[in-house]
Amino acid sequence: MRTILSMFAKSPFKPLVSHIDKVNECVSQIVPLFEAYKSGDYIKVEKISQQIEKAEHKADKIKDNIRQHLPQSIFLPVDKRDFMHLLSAQDDIADAVEDLTVIMRLKDIEIPEELLEPLMDLVQHVVDIANAACSMIRELEDLLESSFGGAEAEKIEKMAQELGTSEWEADKKQFLIAKKLFSMDDKLNAAELFLLNELIKKLGGVADQSEKIGKTLRMFLSR
């Protein structure tokens, strides 16, 4: 508790940055996770999944500490509800990454050759989106110093717009992969079709949750 309070005493956004660092640890494992999965190295998939779970658990602990120990009397330069909404948006990214590991560990599946290239393209695109969202949180100190205006506010607005565009592009990629997947229903059994489709949807979920960061920060700028 003392640590969290001391962080709030220095800056109301430092705990959020501490939390996003753990979220980013989860994100950084997505590409290695899919590389292991596509190569059929399920032992490595298990190992990376456990690393993601540990990082997500640490993120949860930081989130819970912030929620429990945020002093009612502390001055925040933003509405407290918006502050907590941003924390939840960050946490949703880590949860979405963990969801990927759940799908991958249900059944060992060989990804069809035709899906490998577009799938890994989507994976990298989603990781780029999530990394961009995490980077926005690290801009909060400068945004605070600028009183949510000026060049820093314009920078955040531009980043939020780019995040929204990237998420829209992810939706398009996700649709095309799903379309290709269902055109292969004669080559895959029902379980493989279902799990691969869920995997694609969960990847899209990481992008969706990441975009929420930009939307929430835009609320900060509009109030």
ABEGO torsion letter per residue (X at the ends): XAAAAAAAAABAAAAAAAAAAAAAAAAAAAAAAAAAAAAGBAAAAAAAAAAAAAAAAAAAAAAAAAAAABBAABBBABBAAAAAAAAAAAAAAAAAAAAAAAAAAABBBBBBAAAAAAAAAAAAAAAAAAAAAAAAAAAAAAAAAAGGBEAAAAAAAAAAAAAAAAAAAAAAAAAAAAAAAAAAAAABBAAAAAAAAAAAAAAAAAAAAAAAAAAAAAAAAAX
